[in-house]
Amino acid sequence: MQDIKNSETCLKIGTRGSPLAQAQAREVKAHLHAAHPGLDMIEIIVLSTKGDRILDRPLADIGGKGLFTEEIEAALLSGEIDLAVHSLKDMPTCLPEGLEISAVLEREDVRDAFISARAAHPADLPAGSVIGTASLRRQAQTLAICSGLKVIAFRGNVQSRLGKLDRNIVDATYLAMAGLKRLGISDDRFHPLETDEFLPAVAQGAICIETARHNGRAQKLVRPLNHPASEICVRAERAMLDCLDGSCRTPIAGYATLAENLITLKGGIFLPDGSASHYHQATGPDPEQLGQQVGQALKDMAGDDFFRIVGTGY
C-alpha cells in the first residue's frame, strides 16, 4: 500500500447517475482508500450525460458511444473532476486530446445474461416471442440463434429494464452479468450465456478510470488500482474494435484471455438481422498487434459489401 497524504484538495470522482454507475464509482473510491490510507477526502460527483437523458431512441440514431462520456470528459478537462469512472465498453476507442485511460480494474464476469421467466435460452422461446435490447450485437446473435424471434429497441438502466420485463412489455431481455453482480442483484430469471456461444461486447465487465494528462496527482493516485492482465486483454479487444471502426451501428463482439504471457482474442462481426456472421481467433504476445490482426482478418473475410450493409462506410 502507498500512504499518500492529501492535504491539497478533495479528490473528485465523476460518474453517470445510474445506480450501476454510482456503484462502480463507490468501488473505485473503496480501492483508492485501500491503496492510500492517508487519502481522506474523496467526493463522488454525479453528472448527467446525453445518453442518459435521451432514452426513446437507439444510441446509433443519436450519436453512439460518446453520448455517455462527453459531459464527463469536459469536466475532466476543465478540472471540475479529477477522475472519471466508466464502463469501458461504453468508451470510444479514440479519446479526446488531453485525456487517457489511467487504470483498468480487475475485470468482472464478461458474460451476457439472458433474462426471462419463460425460457433459459433464446432458442427455447417460441417463435414470435419479443426480446428487448438496445444492442445490435445482442440482436444479431439472437436472430442468428433463432430467426423467428422479434427484437425491439429497449433502453434504460438495469432497474428500468427489469421493470419492463416485470410488466410483460417483452418476453425476455439481456443484461451484462458484471452489472448484475456489482449491484448485488440475483433472480432465477437470470441465465448466463457462455462466451463460446454468445460473444460479449468489447471490454464488457471492465471498469476504467479516465484522467486528464495535466492532472499528475490523479494519475499517480489511480495507478496502483490497475490490473495488468485485465488491461492487456481489453487493449487487444479495443485495438480490434478500432481496426473495424466499430460504432453502435456495427454489431461487433470480442473477448480476449491471457495465459502464460500470450493473449488469445476471438472477434466476431454480424449483420443486424443475424443473416451473416464472421469469426476469427488468433493468439499473440502484443495486444495492439493482435487486435489489428484479428480486426483485419474479419474485414478481409467479410468484404466491403458487408460493411456497407451495416452502414460503416466501407
Buried (B, 14 or more C-beta within 10 A) or exposed (E): EEEBEBEEEEBBBBBBEBBBBBBBBBBBBEBBEEBBEEBEEBEBBEBEBBBBEBEEEBBBEBBBBBBBBBBBBBBBBEEEBBBBBBBBBBBBBEBBEEBEBBBBBBBBBBBBBBBBEEBBBBEBBEEEBBBBBBBBBBBBBBBBBBEEBBBEBBBBBBEEBBEBBEEEBBBBBBBBBBBBBBBEBEEEBBBBBEBEEBBBBBBBBBBBBBBBEEBEBBBBBBBBBBBEBBBBBBBBBBBBBBBBBBBBBBBBBBBBBBEEEEBBBBBBBBBBBBEBBBBBEBBBEBBBBBBBBBBBBBBEEBEEEBBEBBEBEB
